[in-house]
Amino acid sequence: MADEKIEIKHNHEKIINNITEACKLSGRAPQEVTLTAVSKTKPIELLKEAYACGCREFGENKVQELMDKIPQMPEDVKWHMIGHLQTNKVKYLIGKVELIHSVDSVKLAKVISKESMKHNVITNILVEINVAGEESKFGTSDMDANLELIKEIKQLPGIKLKGLMTIAPFTESGEDNRIYFRTLKQFAKKHSDLFDGDIILSMGMSGDYEVAIQEGATMIRVGTNLFGARNYTI
Ligand SMILES: *Cc1c(COP(=O)(O)O)cnc(C)c1O
């Protein structure tokens, strides 16, 4: 069996090198890009290995799993909710997460707003945009509709709209997704007045994060390339 300790360290170094390289290619500073370690389905020991490598931002896609993991990790970890979120689960996340990446409706945003107000906190959110218009994914590719969605969400108290997130199609070559990343960046730039502070662009996963960085990603979400393939059967 492979030694996972060495493997995660090795994987992490490789990702950091690739981030640096992608930044160099596009004239950006590596500090502009935050690596979110996507640890869904992975046991806490592996998250601790990633932590030991310097990872402080972790992404999960299920509320229950996130809640289970939070108390098992050091307090300086910043947690990211990256998966589809049901309104009835919002209450568990409030005050616990750094950023909710997956806000895809006014209805969801309203619940986040209401719960945040109730707990007297501000919740940072991203609006999820389905740039490629894939039916299997949440959000829409209709940019006029997205603009309306963003404008409506932005009005709500108790939340800060920090930027946009997209999940590009699964593809053999990350290059295929360049157009989607570019589209999202251009849209964000055009409407930069709608966002709170420096715009966060959460885009790029294991298969395409280098391309996403070249196109302006400020946050990448990497699971497989850091922790290895996920096993959903166990
Ligand atoms: C699982 C997941 C990722 C990580 O995907 P990898 O291809 O394993 O890097 C990123 N973003 C979201 C929203 C995910 O659900």
The ligand as an SDF file (V2000), in Angstrom:
LIG
                    3D

 15 15  0  0  0  0  0  0  0  0999 V2000
  -15.8380   17.3600   -5.3920 C   0  0  0  0  0  0  0  0  0  0  0  0
  -15.8020   18.7940   -5.7500 C   0  0  0  0  0  0  0  0  0  0  0  0
  -14.5880   19.4150   -6.1210 C   0  0  0  0  0  0  0  0  0  0  0  0
  -13.2600   18.6960   -6.2110 C   0  0  0  0  0  0  0  0  0  0  0  0
  -13.2200   17.8980   -7.3550 O   0  0  0  0  0  0  0  0  0  0  0  0
  -11.8810   17.1400   -7.8050 P   0  0  0  0  0  0  0  0  0  0  0  0
  -12.1070   16.8850   -9.2510 O   0  0  0  0  0  0  0  0  0  0  0  0
  -11.8140   15.9040   -6.9850 O   0  0  0  0  0  0  0  0  0  0  0  0
  -10.7360   18.0370   -7.5560 O   0  0  0  0  0  0  0  0  0  0  0  0
  -14.6220   20.7800   -6.3980 C   0  0  0  0  0  0  0  0  0  0  0  0
  -15.7760   21.4830   -6.3430 N   0  0  0  0  0  0  0  0  0  0  0  0
  -16.9460   20.9230   -6.0060 C   0  0  0  0  0  0  0  0  0  0  0  0
  -18.1670   21.7690   -5.9470 C   0  0  0  0  0  0  0  0  0  0  0  0
  -17.0000   19.5580   -5.7060 C   0  0  0  0  0  0  0  0  0  0  0  0
  -18.1790   19.0170   -5.3720 O   0  0  0  0  0  0  0  0  0  0  0  0
  1  2  1  0
  2  3  1  0
  2 14  2  0
  3  4  1  0
  3 10  2  0
  4  5  1  0
  5  6  1  0
  6  7  2  0
  6  8  1  0
  6  9  1  0
 10 11  1  0
 11 12  2  0
 12 13  1  0
 12 14  1  0
 14 15  1  0
M  END
$$$$
